[in-house]
Amino acid sequence: MRILLLNPPWPGTGIGTRSQNRIIKKRADKYLQYPILMGYSAARLKGGGHEVVYLDSILDNLDYEQTTGKIKEFNPDVIFVETVTPSINHDYQYFRELKEKTGAKIVVSGPHVTYLGGKAIEECAAIDAIIKADYDTRILEVVENLDNPAKLREIKAIAFRHKDKIVDTGPKYFFPDLDKLPFPDRETIPLNRYGEAFYNKLPFTNMLTTRGCPNNCNYCITANIMEGVKWRERSIENVIEEIKELVGKYGVKEINLDDATFNVRRERVLEFCEALKKNKLKILWICNARVDNIDPEMLKAMRSAGCKMIRYGVESADEEILRYMNKNITLDQVRRAFYLTKKAGILALGGFMFGFPLETKETVEKTIQFMKEIRPDMIQASIPMPYPGTRMFEQAQRANQLIFEHWEEFDMTKGPVVKMKGLQREDLKSILARVYREFYLRPGFVWQTIWHIRRPSDIPRIWRGAVSMLK
């Protein structure tokens, strides 16, 4: 079977981000993350004996007409797309066009259609099947049985059309044994075409060593929709084998461990660091971590094993807002984590969100001042989005706080789609601009940055990161 994995065009200004993104937005630069679940999907499909091609219209600057031309050249039997809330209406329209012009079966996944389930097929009749949540674990079984409804009914957490009726096989399903999955196919989807602004060394790529997040913040796509709250870990042996492949086969020098929360289990972090050193894998790496499960011994081990940066989700300095989002951290834990991380010689990035329903001018000011107090090496500021399927969406819906007309508005840099207690919608963009301006342009940041330069490649990395954030 000929199968096309597609990242379709996304009209309008900016570069749309779909795959493997917790911050879904249009951006001005082209630092697109490696589509890791697409990579896993390609590996499983090729392992099943199918011919697989990946087409990234956004990365290749292809419009709809050019994309359709490329698709016709390949003549696929099945087209698979990962879609997201702000692109969904554009994608629906294009699915209809693809169905008419190619006749291919269309299979779709992503957070928006995971929430909608069979309703998405009602909204767009061109869709043949939907795979909910982490789709790579069932994509092979779905595409091989698109003409066998009896077999499709046996596959968990999908929806499909059969005899003008929509069959939904149940809620989200999360594959338990991640070691049984093949490594992502970085031949079909070359890793050198993707990256982040924060890299020091190339080649650079992403990895997942776990899936799921037990912390369950109310806005999080990962925990609420795509990966679930049950934390599933790969064995350290399995992770190390993939890193060996990345280093030996592709020459990778830096890896973003894009687990939602890398430090869920302290012993596993220490085991991972020891395994890197034992296998003499001298790479740089980045991870996402919680501030409430960090300590000097862990940080020392991480630093000695090549960890260059930890991204912490701080979100707000207002305790009422932190309770609303179910963050379950304290400001003292944040202070301690940033102090210890920088003391250990690891860069600390702080993620902040402005625009929760309880947001006021006072809470914004409190968060900005706290941000300056803890002195992160870098920041990431965004607007929280109550994506359909998250508890934040349900809470806002019940409280009659949703204020949007089109799904396209669910862009984490454009403006809030919920009413705020003490701010107007138009205030938020200027607040984000102010946050970046006050943080990156203050004299103290310049000296702090110079002080923390540890390698020559830090200088271009700092410049790329600042430019990317400001865009």
N, C-alpha and C positions, 0 to 999 in steps of 0.2 A: 504494500500500500504506500502511496505517496502522501506524505504529511507535511504541511507547512505550518510552522510556528511563526506567528505574525505579531509584530508591534506596529499597528497601523498609524497613519497620519493623525495629527491632532491639530485642527485648524486654529488660527488666531495667532497673536503675538506670543513669543516665548517658546521654550522647549518643554513639552509635556513629559511628565514622569509617571510611569505606570508600575512597572514590575518591581517587586521587592522594595517598596518605599513606604515608610511610615509617615513621611511628610510629603503628601501628594500635592504638587503645585506646578505651575508654569515657571520656568526659570530662564534666565538670560544666557547662561553658559551651557556647555554641553557635557557637563560631568554627570553622565548617567551611570547608575550603579549596574554592575553585572547582573543580568536577569537570572538569578540562581535557580529558581524553580523551573524556568524554561530550560536551563542547563540539565537539571535532573530529568526533566521530561524527555529531552532529546536523547539522553543516555538510555532511558527505559524503552523508548520507541525503537531506537536503533538496535538495542539488545533483543527486541522482539522481531527483528528482521525487516523492519520497514525503512524506506528511504525518507530521510528527514532533511528539510531545509529550514533555516531561520532567516527571516527578513525583518529588518528593523528600519521602518520607513522614516522614523524620526532621526535616527543617527545618520541615515543615508540621504537626508533632505529630499525625500520623495513625496510628491503630492498624491492625491487619490488616483489620478489617471495613470501616473507613472507606476504606482504600487500595483494597480490592477494589471498593467502590462507585464510586470515582473511575475505576478502570480500566474497569469495565463501561460507564460513561457514554461513554468514548472508544471502546470496542469495537475494540481493536487487533488487527491480524493477527499482529503479532510483538511480544513483550516482551523487552527486553534488560536484563540486570542485571550489574553488576560486583560480585563477591562477594569476601570475604576469609576467612582461616582462622577467626578467632573467631566469625564470624557464619554459617559454612557450614551447620551443622545446622539453624539457624532458617530459613535461606534455602531449603534443600532442602525442608523441610516446607511452606513457603509456595509454592514452585514447584508442588508436587503439588496444593495447593489452587487455585492460579491455573489450572492445566491443566484441572482438573475444572469450575471455575466460569466460565471464559472460553473455553476451547478454543483459545487463542492458541498460536502457536509460541513456545517459550522458548529464547533464546540467552543464553549466560552467558560471562563472562570474569573475569579477576582472577588473582592469584598462586596461590591454592590450586588452582583448576581447571586452571591452566596446568601445574602440577606433575602433577596427576592425569591429565590428558588424558582419554582415553576411559573411564577408570575412574570418573570423576565421573558419566558417563551411566549406568554400571552401578549406582552408588550411588543415583542419582535418575533414574528413568525418565521423569520429566516434562521433562527437559532434551532439547531437540532437537539443539542444536549447541553446541560450545565453541570460542571463538576464543582461541588462546594468545597471551600477551604483549601487545604494544601493539595492541590490538584495533581501534582506529579506522581503521587502514590497510587492513583487510579486511572491516569490518562490512557495507559496502554490497554487496560481492560475495556474502557469506554469506546475508544476508536475501533477496536477489533470487533465490537459487538453492536455497532450502530444499526445494523440491519437485523439484529436478533433481540427483540424486546424482552423475550423471556430471560435471556442472559443479563440484559441491562437491569432488570428488576432485582437481580441478585447483588448488584454493586451498591454499596452503601453511599448515601449522601450525594445523589445525583438527581437530576430532573431531565425528562425527555418527552417528546411528543410521540404518541402512538395512536393511530386511527382517529385523529382529530381530538384526542384527549391527552391531557398532560399528566404524566406519571411522576410522582416525587417519592424517592425511596428513603426519605427521612432527613433529620438534621445533620449538622456537620459531623464529619468523621475524621479522626486523627490517627494516622498510622503509628503503631506503638514501637516497632523495632527499626530504628533508623539505620542500624548497621547493615540491614538487608538491602538498602538502596545502593545503586551504583553511584560512583562519583559523577558530578556534573560533566557533561560532554563539552569540553572547552576546545574541541576541534570544530564542531558544528557552530558553536557560538564562541568565537575567539575572545580570549580575555583581554587582549591588548587594545580592544576598541572601547573599553569601559574603564571607569575609575572614579576617583574622588579628588577634590581640590587639595586635600590634606596630605597627599602622598609625599614621601621623601624619596623613595626609590622606585624605579620601574624595572621589570614588570610588576604590576600591582593587581590584586584581585580580591574578591569577596569569598567568604566561606560561611557555612552554618555548621556549628558543632552541636547545637541543640535546637529544639523547636518548642514553642509555647512559652508562656510567662505566667507564673503563679500569682503575680502581684495584682493583676486585673484592674488597672487604672480605667476609669469609666470611659475615656476617650480613645482607648488604644485599639487599633485595627488588629494588631497581632493577637492579643489575648481574647478580645471579644469576638473576632471573626475568623481570621485566617489560620491561626495556629493553636488557639485554645489556651485554657489556664493550666492544663496539665503539662508539666515540664517534662520533656522527653529528651534524653541525652544520648549522644553517640558515645561509644567506648573511646577512651583516649587512644587505644591502639588503632582504631579505625580512623580517627582524626589525624593521627601522625602519619598514617599511610597516605592519606590524601595530600598532606603537606609535602611529604617526600615526592609525590608525583608532581606537585606544583613546582617544587624547586628543581627536581631532576629533569623533568620533561619540558617545562616551560620557562625555567630560569627565574621564577618568581622571587622577588626580594622583599616584598611587603604585602601583608594580608590584613584585610578588614574582617575581623570575626564579628559578623553581623547578627549574632544571637540577640534576641530582645534583651536578655539579661545574662551576661556571661558568668557572673559571680553568685548564682543561686546557691551552689554548693561549694563551700570553701575548700574542702578536701580535693574536689575535682580540679579546681584552679591550680592548686599546688602540684597535683599529679601531672597536669598538662605542662606546667612550667618545667618540671623535672624531666619530663619526656622530651621536650624540645632540646634541652641541654644534653641529655644522654645521647640523643641521635644527632647531635652537632648540627642542628638546623638553625643557622644564624640568620634569622629573618627579623624584620621589624613587624610589629602588629598593633592593631587598634581593637578596642572592644567597647561594648556598652555595659555599664555596671550600675548597681544600686549603691547609694551612699550609706545605707544602714547595714551593710555586710562587707565592710572593708577594714583592714587592719594593717599595721606595719609589716608583719611577717609576709602576708599575702602580697603586698605592694613590692617588697624587696625581691620576692621570688619572681614576680611579673617583670620587674625592671631588669633583672639579671637574665631573663629569658627573652628579652627583646621587645617588651611592651613599651611603645613610645607615647601612647595617648589613651586616656580613658574618657569616654563620653558619659556624663552624668545627667540624668533628667531631674532638674531642680524644679522647673515649671513656674513656681510662684513663691513669694516670701510671705504670703498671707495665709495664716493657718486655717481660716475658714474655707478658703478656696482649695487648699490642699486636702481638707476633709471631704469637700464636695467631689473632688476627682478621685477619691479613694487612694491617694498617694501613699499614705501610711509611712511618712518620714517626718522628722523634726528638723527645724532649722539648725539646731546644734549638731545633728548628724551630718548635715550638709557642710557646715563650717569645718568639722573634724575631717571629713573625707577630702575636701579640697586642700586643707593644710597638709595632711599626711601624704597625699598623692604628689603634690609639688615637692615636698621634703624628700620623697623617694626618688625624685628625678624623672617623674612621668608627667607629661602634659595633661592638664585637666580641662576638658571642654564642658561648659555648662549650657544645658538646654533650658530655655525659658518660653513660657506661653502667656500671651496676653489676650483676654477676650472671653473668659468664662462668664457665665451669667451673673456671678457675684462681683464682677470687676467694677471698680470705681477709680477715679483719679487718684485716690489715696492708696489703693492697693497697687496700682501701677507704680507710683512713686516709691512705695515700700520695696517692691521687687527690684526696681532699678538701683536703689541705694544698697540693697543686699547684694546684688550682683557686683557692685563696685567693692563691697566689703570683702567678699570671698576671693576676688581677683582671679577668675579663671583665665587660662591662657588664651582661650577662644570662647565665643558664645554662638549659639544658634537660637534665634528668636522667631517665633511663628504664632499663628492664630489657631487655637484649638477648633477642630471641626467635628461636629457630632455626626460622624458617618453612619448611614443607616446600618443597623445591626449592632451598634455600640450601645452601652447603657446610657451614655450621655444623650444619644438621639432619643431614646425612650423617655428619659427624664425631661428633656426639653419639650418633647411632644406632649407629655402629660401636663406640663406647666404652661403650655401655650406660649413657649418662648421662641419657636422657630420663625425666622423672618427671611425666607428665601422664595424666589420664584422659579429658578431653574437649577438643575443639578450642577451646572457649570460653575455656580458660585461656591461650590465646596472645594476651594483652593486655599491652602493654608497661608497664603500671603496676600490674598485679595481683600479680605474683610470678613467679619463674623457673620454667621447665619443664625445667631441667637441674640435675643434681647439681653442687654446688660443692665445691671442695677444702677450704675452711675455714669455710663458712657454712651455716646452715640456711635452708630456703626461707622461713620466717616472718620471718627477719631483714631481708629486703630492703625491705619496705614502710617499716619504721621507719628504715632507712638513707636511703631517698629523702626521707622527711620531714625527717630530720636535715640532709641536703645542702641542701635549700631553706631550712630555718630558719637554718642557720649562715651561708649565703651572703647571703641577703636581709636578715637581721635584725642583721648586724654593723654597728657604728657606721661603720666605714670605707666600707662600701657606700653608706650614706646620703650621705656627703660626696663620694664619687666620683661618684655619680649627679647630685648638684647641680652639680658642677663640669662635667659633660659635657652639661648642658642647653644646647641650641643654638638652640632655637626654642620658642615658646609651646606648640605642639602636643606637645612632648616630655613635658610633665607628665602629661596624661591617658594618653598612650601608655605611660609607665612604670607608671602605676597599673594599667591594663588588663593589661599584660604580666605583672606580678607576681601579680595575682589569678588570671589564667589558668593560670600555671605552678603555683601552689599548689593549684589545683583538679585 
